[in-house]
Amino acid sequence: MNKKMPKIALGAWAWGCGAVGGDQVFGNCLSKEELRPVFEAALKNGLTLWDTAAVYGEGTSEQILGDFVKDIRRGEIMIATKFTPHIAEDSADAMKKMLDGSKARLHTDVIDLYWIHNPADIERWTPQIIPLAKSGQIQEIGVSNHNLDEIKRVNEILGAEGLRISAVQNHYSLLHRSSEYAGILEYCRQNDIIFYAYMILEQGALTGKYDQSHPFPKGSVRAEAYNHALPELEILVRELERIGKRYNASPAQVVTAWAIAKGTLPLIGVTKVKQVEEAAAAADIRLTEEEIILIENLADKTGVQTLRDWEKDM
Protein backbone atom coordinates (compact mmCIF):
# COMPACT_ATOMS: atom_id res chain seq x y z
CA MET A 1 0.00 0.00 0.00
CA ASN A 2 1.19 3.52 -0.74
CA LYS A 3 -0.32 4.95 2.43
CA LYS A 4 1.55 4.92 5.73
CA MET A 5 0.97 1.55 7.35
CA PRO A 6 0.12 1.40 11.04
CA LYS A 7 1.77 -1.34 13.11
CA ILE A 8 -1.64 -2.84 13.91
CA ALA A 9 -4.73 -3.56 11.81
CA LEU A 10 -8.23 -3.63 13.28
CA GLY A 11 -10.75 -6.33 12.48
CA ALA A 12 -14.52 -6.03 12.12
CA TRP A 13 -15.43 -9.72 12.10
CA ALA A 14 -17.47 -9.24 15.28
CA TRP A 15 -19.40 -6.35 13.73
CA GLY A 16 -22.83 -7.23 12.40
CA CYS A 17 -25.02 -10.28 12.81
CA GLY A 18 -26.18 -13.22 10.76
CA ALA A 19 -24.31 -16.13 9.21
CA VAL A 20 -20.65 -16.08 10.33
CA GLY A 21 -21.45 -12.87 12.21
CA GLY A 22 -20.86 -11.50 15.67
CA ASP A 23 -23.85 -13.22 17.24
CA GLN A 24 -22.87 -16.69 15.99
CA VAL A 25 -19.12 -16.51 16.40
CA PHE A 26 -18.62 -14.12 19.31
CA GLY A 27 -21.91 -14.33 21.17
CA ASN A 28 -22.92 -10.70 20.74
CA CYS A 29 -24.82 -8.51 18.30
CA LEU A 30 -23.58 -4.93 18.35
CA SER A 31 -25.33 -1.90 16.89
CA LYS A 32 -23.86 0.95 14.88
CA GLU A 33 -24.43 3.24 17.84
CA GLU A 34 -22.29 0.98 20.05
CA LEU A 35 -19.54 0.66 17.45
CA ARG A 36 -19.21 4.27 16.25
CA PRO A 37 -17.12 5.31 19.29
CA VAL A 38 -14.82 2.37 18.53
CA PHE A 39 -14.24 3.59 14.99
CA GLU A 40 -13.70 7.17 16.16
CA ALA A 41 -11.22 6.03 18.81
CA ALA A 42 -9.26 4.20 16.13
CA LEU A 43 -8.93 7.34 14.02
CA LYS A 44 -7.88 9.33 17.08
CA ASN A 45 -5.16 6.81 17.86
CA GLY A 46 -3.81 6.58 14.31
CA LEU A 47 -5.15 3.09 13.62
CA THR A 48 -6.45 3.54 10.10
CA LEU A 49 -6.34 0.03 8.61
CA TRP A 50 -9.59 -1.95 8.85
CA ASP A 51 -10.19 -5.55 7.81
CA THR A 52 -13.61 -7.05 7.06
CA ALA A 53 -15.23 -9.47 4.59
CA ALA A 54 -18.39 -9.87 2.55
CA VAL A 55 -19.08 -13.12 4.40
CA TYR A 56 -19.02 -11.59 7.90
CA GLY A 57 -22.61 -11.36 9.01
CA GLU A 58 -23.74 -11.72 5.39
CA GLY A 59 -22.38 -8.27 4.56
CA THR A 60 -23.50 -6.50 7.74
CA SER A 61 -19.91 -6.04 8.97
CA GLU A 62 -19.04 -4.20 5.75
CA GLN A 63 -22.25 -2.22 5.94
CA ILE A 64 -21.58 -0.92 9.45
CA LEU A 65 -17.97 -0.04 8.63
CA GLY A 66 -19.13 1.60 5.41
CA ASP A 67 -21.61 3.79 7.26
CA PHE A 68 -18.69 5.18 9.26
CA VAL A 69 -16.32 5.46 6.31
CA LYS A 70 -18.71 7.57 4.25
CA ASP A 71 -18.53 10.35 6.85
CA ILE A 72 -14.75 10.88 6.54
CA ARG A 73 -12.29 11.59 3.76
CA ARG A 74 -11.44 8.32 2.03
CA GLY A 75 -7.71 9.00 2.21
CA GLU A 76 -7.81 8.91 5.99
CA ILE A 77 -8.51 5.19 6.12
CA MET A 78 -7.39 1.94 4.50
CA ILE A 79 -9.94 -0.79 3.85
CA ALA A 80 -9.25 -4.48 3.37
CA THR A 81 -12.07 -6.88 2.53
CA LYS A 82 -12.35 -10.37 1.12
CA PHE A 83 -13.62 -12.52 -1.70
CA THR A 84 -14.87 -15.76 -0.14
CA PRO A 85 -15.09 -18.61 -2.69
CA HIS A 86 -17.70 -20.67 -0.86
CA ILE A 87 -20.33 -17.90 -1.06
CA ALA A 88 -19.56 -16.98 -4.67
CA GLU A 89 -22.06 -17.65 -7.41
CA ASP A 90 -21.16 -19.96 -10.27
CA SER A 91 -20.41 -17.44 -12.98
CA ALA A 92 -17.48 -16.08 -14.97
CA ASP A 93 -17.61 -12.74 -13.15
CA ALA A 94 -18.42 -14.00 -9.65
CA MET A 95 -15.49 -12.19 -8.04
CA LYS A 96 -16.39 -8.89 -9.71
CA LYS A 97 -19.95 -9.21 -8.46
CA MET A 98 -18.81 -9.88 -4.88
CA LEU A 99 -16.38 -6.97 -5.08
CA ASP A 100 -19.12 -4.69 -6.41
CA GLY A 101 -21.30 -5.62 -3.45
CA SER A 102 -18.47 -4.90 -1.03
CA LYS A 103 -17.73 -1.53 -2.62
CA ALA A 104 -21.39 -0.55 -2.39
CA ARG A 105 -21.66 -1.52 1.29
CA LEU A 106 -18.35 0.17 2.11
CA HIS A 107 -19.20 3.34 0.17
CA THR A 108 -15.97 3.32 -1.82
CA ASP A 109 -14.89 2.88 -5.42
CA VAL A 110 -11.51 1.43 -4.50
CA ILE A 111 -10.54 -1.32 -2.05
CA ASP A 112 -7.03 -0.84 -0.69
CA LEU A 113 -6.42 -4.56 -0.15
CA TYR A 114 -8.58 -7.36 -1.53
CA TRP A 115 -8.07 -10.82 -0.08
CA ILE A 116 -8.83 -14.20 -1.58
CA HIS A 117 -10.23 -15.63 1.64
CA ASN A 118 -9.16 -19.26 1.22
CA PRO A 119 -7.34 -21.44 -1.34
CA ALA A 120 -10.42 -23.14 -2.78
CA ASP A 121 -9.78 -23.63 -6.52
CA ILE A 122 -6.74 -21.38 -6.95
CA GLU A 123 -6.60 -21.98 -10.70
CA ARG A 124 -10.17 -20.73 -11.10
CA TRP A 125 -10.26 -17.72 -8.81
CA THR A 126 -6.79 -16.20 -9.02
CA PRO A 127 -7.16 -15.16 -12.68
CA GLN A 128 -10.41 -13.34 -11.85
CA ILE A 129 -8.62 -10.91 -9.55
CA ILE A 130 -6.22 -9.78 -12.29
CA PRO A 131 -8.58 -7.51 -14.27
CA LEU A 132 -9.92 -6.05 -11.02
CA ALA A 133 -6.39 -5.06 -10.00
CA LYS A 134 -5.45 -3.76 -13.44
CA SER A 135 -8.58 -1.61 -13.58
CA GLY A 136 -7.67 0.07 -10.31
CA GLN A 137 -10.66 -1.20 -8.34
CA ILE A 138 -8.27 -2.83 -5.89
CA GLN A 139 -4.87 -1.45 -4.94
CA GLU A 140 -3.22 -4.55 -3.48
CA ILE A 141 -3.81 -8.32 -3.62
CA GLY A 142 -3.70 -10.58 -0.59
CA VAL A 143 -4.32 -14.25 0.16
CA SER A 144 -5.62 -15.71 3.41
CA ASN A 145 -5.44 -19.25 4.84
CA HIS A 146 -3.03 -20.33 2.10
CA ASN A 147 -0.03 -22.59 2.72
CA LEU A 148 3.40 -21.89 1.24
CA ASP A 149 2.93 -23.87 -1.97
CA GLU A 150 -0.43 -22.19 -2.56
CA ILE A 151 1.04 -18.74 -1.94
CA LYS A 152 3.80 -19.44 -4.44
CA ARG A 153 1.31 -20.70 -7.03
CA VAL A 154 -0.85 -17.59 -6.71
CA ASN A 155 2.27 -15.46 -7.15
CA GLU A 156 3.16 -17.42 -10.29
CA ILE A 157 -0.25 -16.75 -11.83
CA LEU A 158 -0.15 -13.07 -10.86
CA GLY A 159 3.48 -12.67 -11.90
CA ALA A 160 2.67 -13.71 -15.47
CA GLU A 161 0.49 -10.58 -15.62
CA GLY A 162 2.94 -8.25 -13.90
CA LEU A 163 1.19 -8.45 -10.52
CA ARG A 164 2.12 -9.90 -7.13
CA ILE A 165 0.85 -10.77 -3.69
CA SER A 166 1.34 -7.87 -1.28
CA ALA A 167 -0.03 -9.52 1.84
CA VAL A 168 -0.71 -12.89 3.47
CA GLN A 169 -3.23 -13.28 6.28
CA ASN A 170 -3.11 -16.47 8.35
CA HIS A 171 -4.04 -17.58 11.85
CA TYR A 172 -0.93 -16.95 13.93
CA SER A 173 -0.69 -16.83 17.70
CA LEU A 174 1.30 -18.13 20.64
CA LEU A 175 -0.89 -21.23 20.44
CA HIS A 176 -0.80 -21.58 16.65
CA ARG A 177 2.57 -20.91 14.98
CA SER A 178 2.03 -23.17 11.99
CA SER A 179 2.83 -20.44 9.45
CA GLU A 180 6.17 -19.84 11.15
CA TYR A 181 7.16 -23.51 11.19
CA ALA A 182 6.13 -23.92 7.54
CA GLY A 183 8.42 -21.10 6.39
CA ILE A 184 5.64 -18.69 5.41
CA LEU A 185 6.87 -15.85 7.62
CA GLU A 186 10.36 -16.20 6.17
CA TYR A 187 8.99 -16.28 2.59
CA CYS A 188 7.07 -13.08 3.30
CA ARG A 189 10.18 -11.38 4.67
CA GLN A 190 12.21 -12.38 1.63
CA ASN A 191 9.57 -11.22 -0.85
CA ASP A 192 8.43 -7.92 0.72
CA ILE A 193 5.03 -9.36 1.67
CA ILE A 194 3.25 -8.16 4.79
CA PHE A 195 2.14 -11.03 7.02
CA TYR A 196 -1.13 -10.23 8.78
CA ALA A 197 -1.48 -12.33 11.92
CA TYR A 198 -5.14 -12.93 12.68
CA MET A 199 -6.49 -14.37 15.92
CA ILE A 200 -3.34 -13.46 17.86
CA LEU A 201 -5.55 -13.12 20.94
CA GLU A 202 -7.38 -16.35 20.09
CA GLN A 203 -10.68 -14.46 20.03
CA GLY A 204 -10.16 -13.31 23.62
CA ALA A 205 -8.77 -16.53 25.10
CA LEU A 206 -5.36 -14.89 25.73
CA THR A 207 -6.65 -11.60 27.13
CA GLY A 208 -7.29 -12.68 30.72
CA LYS A 209 -10.98 -11.86 30.43
CA TYR A 210 -12.03 -15.49 30.31
CA ASP A 211 -11.18 -18.29 32.74
CA GLN A 212 -12.86 -21.26 34.37
CA SER A 213 -15.01 -18.96 36.47
CA HIS A 214 -15.77 -16.69 33.52
CA PRO A 215 -16.12 -18.89 30.40
CA PHE A 216 -17.03 -17.78 26.89
CA PRO A 217 -20.75 -17.16 26.21
CA LYS A 218 -22.60 -20.46 26.08
CA GLY A 219 -23.73 -21.44 22.60
CA SER A 220 -21.12 -19.33 20.79
CA VAL A 221 -18.47 -20.75 18.47
CA ARG A 222 -15.83 -19.38 20.84
CA ALA A 223 -17.27 -21.36 23.72
CA GLU A 224 -16.99 -24.58 21.73
CA ALA A 225 -13.42 -23.78 20.73
CA TYR A 226 -11.92 -22.58 24.00
CA ASN A 227 -13.96 -23.34 27.11
CA HIS A 228 -12.60 -26.88 27.43
CA ALA A 229 -9.01 -25.52 27.38
CA LEU A 230 -9.41 -22.72 29.93
CA PRO A 231 -7.56 -24.59 32.73
CA GLU A 232 -4.41 -24.92 30.58
CA LEU A 233 -4.72 -21.39 29.21
CA GLU A 234 -4.86 -19.87 32.68
CA ILE A 235 -1.22 -20.91 33.25
CA LEU A 236 -0.11 -19.02 30.14
CA VAL A 237 -2.28 -15.99 30.89
CA ARG A 238 -0.81 -15.71 34.39
CA GLU A 239 2.67 -15.43 32.86
CA LEU A 240 1.43 -12.82 30.39
CA GLU A 241 0.05 -10.88 33.36
CA ARG A 242 3.38 -11.13 35.17
CA ILE A 243 5.34 -9.85 32.18
CA GLY A 244 2.72 -7.18 31.61
CA LYS A 245 3.35 -5.67 35.03
CA ARG A 246 6.86 -4.72 33.88
CA TYR A 247 5.37 -2.67 31.07
CA ASN A 248 2.15 -1.55 32.74
CA ALA A 249 0.43 -3.64 30.10
CA SER A 250 -2.43 -6.12 29.86
CA PRO A 251 -2.01 -9.72 28.63
CA ALA A 252 -3.55 -8.66 25.31
CA GLN A 253 -0.92 -5.94 24.92
CA VAL A 254 1.90 -8.37 25.70
CA VAL A 255 0.58 -10.77 23.05
CA THR A 256 0.28 -7.93 20.55
CA ALA A 257 3.83 -6.80 21.27
CA TRP A 258 4.98 -10.40 20.75
CA ALA A 259 3.29 -10.55 17.33
CA ILE A 260 4.96 -7.30 16.27
CA ALA A 261 8.34 -8.56 17.52
CA LYS A 262 7.88 -11.63 15.29
CA GLY A 263 7.73 -9.35 12.25
CA THR A 264 3.99 -9.63 11.68
CA LEU A 265 1.23 -7.06 11.45
CA PRO A 266 -1.27 -8.15 14.11
CA LEU A 267 -4.94 -7.98 13.17
CA ILE A 268 -7.00 -7.34 16.29
CA GLY A 269 -10.76 -7.55 16.44
CA VAL A 270 -12.21 -4.62 18.35
CA THR A 271 -15.67 -3.95 19.75
CA LYS A 272 -14.80 -1.54 22.58
CA VAL A 273 -12.95 1.77 22.82
CA LYS A 274 -10.63 0.34 25.48
CA GLN A 275 -9.53 -2.41 23.10
CA VAL A 276 -8.55 0.19 20.51
CA GLU A 277 -6.61 2.25 23.03
CA GLU A 278 -4.81 -0.82 24.36
CA ALA A 279 -3.92 -1.94 20.85
CA ALA A 280 -2.44 1.44 19.99
CA ALA A 281 -0.34 1.48 23.17
CA ALA A 282 0.89 -2.08 22.60
CA ALA A 283 2.83 -0.96 19.53
CA ASP A 284 5.29 0.83 21.81
CA ILE A 285 6.12 -2.23 23.96
CA ARG A 286 9.45 -3.92 23.26
CA LEU A 287 9.68 -7.39 24.78
CA THR A 288 13.09 -8.89 25.52
CA GLU A 289 14.31 -11.98 23.68
CA GLU A 290 14.14 -13.87 26.97
CA GLU A 291 10.49 -12.92 27.46
CA ILE A 292 9.60 -14.00 23.93
CA ILE A 293 11.26 -17.39 24.39
CA LEU A 294 9.61 -17.85 27.79
CA ILE A 295 6.05 -17.27 26.65
CA GLU A 296 6.53 -19.32 23.47
CA ASN A 297 7.82 -22.27 25.49
CA LEU A 298 5.00 -21.92 27.99
CA ALA A 299 2.44 -21.75 25.18
CA ASP A 300 3.87 -24.95 23.69
CA LYS A 301 3.61 -26.69 27.05
CA THR A 302 -0.12 -25.97 27.35
CA GLY A 303 -0.72 -28.50 24.58
CA VAL A 304 -3.76 -26.50 23.48
CA GLN A 305 -4.56 -26.84 19.77
CA THR A 306 -6.48 -23.99 18.19
CA LEU A 307 -6.81 -25.12 14.58
CA ARG A 308 -10.35 -24.17 13.60
CA ASP A 309 -12.78 -25.99 11.30
CA TRP A 310 -12.12 -23.67 8.33
CA GLU A 311 -8.34 -23.99 8.64
CA LYS A 312 -5.60 -26.49 7.92
CA ASP A 313 -2.16 -27.02 9.41
CA MET A 314 0.32 -25.10 7.26
JOZI-V138842 format. One record per backbone hydrogen bond with DSSP energy under -1.0 kcal/mol. CO is the residue of the C=O (numbers start at 1). NH is the residue of the N-H. E is the energy in kcal/mol with one decimal. If there is no record, write none. Layout:
# JOZI-V138842
CO/NH/E + CO/NH/E
This chain:
# JOZI-V138842
9/268/-2.8 + 10/51/-2.6 + 11/270/-1.7 + 12/15/-1.4 + 16/22/-2.7 + 18/21/-2.2 + 21/25/-2.7 + 22/26/-1.5 + 22/28/-1.7 + 24/221/-1.7 + 25/222/-1.4 + 31/35/-1.6 + 32/36/-2.3 + 35/39/-2.0 + 36/40/-2.5 + 37/41/-2.2 + 38/42/-1.8 + 39/43/-1.9 + 40/44/-2.2 + 41/45/-1.7 + 42/47/-2.7 + 43/46/-1.5 + 48/78/-3.4 + 49/10/-2.8 + 50/80/-2.7 + 51/12/-2.6 + 55/58/-1.6 + 56/61/-1.7 + 57/60/-1.5 + 59/63/-2.1 + 60/64/-2.3 + 61/65/-2.3 + 62/66/-3.1 + 63/67/-1.9 + 64/68/-1.1 + 65/69/-2.4 + 66/70/-2.1 + 68/71/-1.2 + 69/72/-1.9 + 73/76/-2.1 + 74/77/-1.6 + 78/50/-2.8 + 79/113/-1.7 + 80/52/-2.5 + 81/115/-2.7 + 82/54/-1.1 + 83/117/-3.0 + 84/87/-1.8 + 85/88/-1.6 + 89/91/-1.5 + 91/94/-1.2 + 93/97/-2.2 + 94/98/-2.1 + 95/99/-2.7 + 96/100/-2.8 + 97/101/-1.9 + 98/102/-2.1 + 99/103/-2.9 + 100/104/-2.1 + 101/105/-2.3 + 102/106/-2.4 + 103/108/-2.0 + 111/139/-2.4 + 113/81/-1.8 + 114/142/-2.3 + 115/83/-3.3 + 116/144/-2.5 + 121/125/-2.3 + 122/126/-2.1 + 126/129/-1.3 + 129/133/-1.9 + 130/134/-2.6 + 131/135/-1.7 + 132/137/-1.4 + 132/138/-1.1 + 133/136/-1.2 + 137/111/-2.7 + 140/114/-2.4 + 141/166/-3.1 + 141/167/-1.2 + 142/116/-2.0 + 143/169/-2.4 + 147/151/-2.5 + 148/152/-2.5 + 149/153/-2.0 + 150/154/-2.4 + 151/155/-2.2 + 152/156/-1.8 + 153/157/-2.2 + 154/158/-2.7 + 155/159/-2.8 + 156/160/-1.5 + 158/161/-1.9 + 158/163/-2.5 + 159/162/-1.7 + 166/194/-2.4 + 167/143/-1.9 + 168/196/-3.6 + 169/145/-1.9 + 170/198/-2.1 + 176/173/-2.0 + 177/181/-2.1 + 178/182/-2.0 + 179/184/-1.9 + 179/185/-1.1 + 180/183/-1.3 + 183/187/-2.2 + 184/188/-2.4 + 185/189/-2.2 + 186/190/-2.3 + 187/191/-1.4 + 188/193/-2.6 + 194/168/-2.5 + 195/265/-3.0 + 196/170/-1.7 + 197/267/-2.7 + 198/172/-2.1 + 199/202/-1.3 + 201/206/-2.1 + 202/205/-2.0 + 204/207/-1.5 + 214/211/-1.1 + 217/220/-1.9 + 220/224/-1.6 + 221/225/-1.8 + 222/226/-2.5 + 223/227/-1.6 + 226/229/-1.7 + 227/230/-1.1 + 229/233/-2.2 + 230/234/-1.9 + 233/237/-2.7 + 234/238/-2.1 + 235/239/-1.3 + 236/240/-2.1 + 237/241/-2.4 + 238/242/-2.0 + 239/243/-2.6 + 240/244/-2.3 + 241/245/-1.4 + 243/246/-1.2 + 244/249/-3.0 + 250/254/-2.0 + 251/255/-2.5 + 252/256/-2.2 + 253/257/-2.6 + 254/258/-2.2 + 255/259/-2.3 + 256/260/-2.0 + 257/261/-2.4 + 258/262/-1.5 + 259/264/-1.9 + 260/263/-1.9 + 265/197/-1.6 + 266/9/-2.7 + 268/11/-2.6 + 272/276/-1.4 + 273/277/-2.4 + 274/278/-2.6 + 275/279/-2.2 + 276/280/-2.4 + 277/281/-1.9 + 278/282/-1.9 + 281/284/-1.7 + 282/285/-1.6 + 288/292/-2.1 + 289/293/-2.4 + 290/294/-2.3 + 291/295/-2.4 + 292/296/-2.0 + 293/297/-2.5 + 294/298/-2.3 + 295/299/-2.2 + 296/300/-2.2 + 297/301/-1.9 + 300/303/-1.0 + 308/311/-2.0
